[in-house]
Amino acid sequence: PEAKEEIANTEVAIFDEDVIYTIIEKYDTWLAKKKEELEKKRREDYIHPGMIKFLPEYVFRVSHPAVIGVRVLGGRIKVDMRLMDQEGKNIGSIKGLQLDNKAITEALQGAEVAISIEGVTVGRQIKGGDIFFTDIPESDAKKLRLMDLLNEDEKDVLNKIFDIKRKTNKFWGM
């Protein structure tokens, strides 16, 4: 009994069954769950590709920070991600995300959310209908391309980001 209490405080998995097949089934289930957790944790280590469209009818604040409505066309966006335009020019970073007046940390493809962007003025640097991409560091882009972490939609957005970055640096991401 004391040993079970001691083990309960650790992350060691115990499979205590009478039938070996049940132990194997429980182990397989545990292993699949553990792999999924590790994969999820690995995904969080990298800045993921994202593509958004500025919805012109949703301008909530013009500057300091600009608060606009966007639709996530592909990939995902998160707070503190840097954004660039289709020419590769840095336009600022996402300071906040909101959905239905509630702060969120991430928005996935198809979501329509309000974002606040520090460092831009609506009407000057950005205009309604503009398409923006997440500005991924070259090291993250290389790793994401080599690993099998992205779905097809995210791979497509990543390829577009590669095309944008390679307009100014032919060897970007190699």
Summary of the structure (lengths in Angstrom):
residues: 174
radius of gyration: 21.5
end to end distance: 56.5
largest distance: 71.1
contacts: 485
relative contact order: 0.17
helix: 33%
strand: 33%
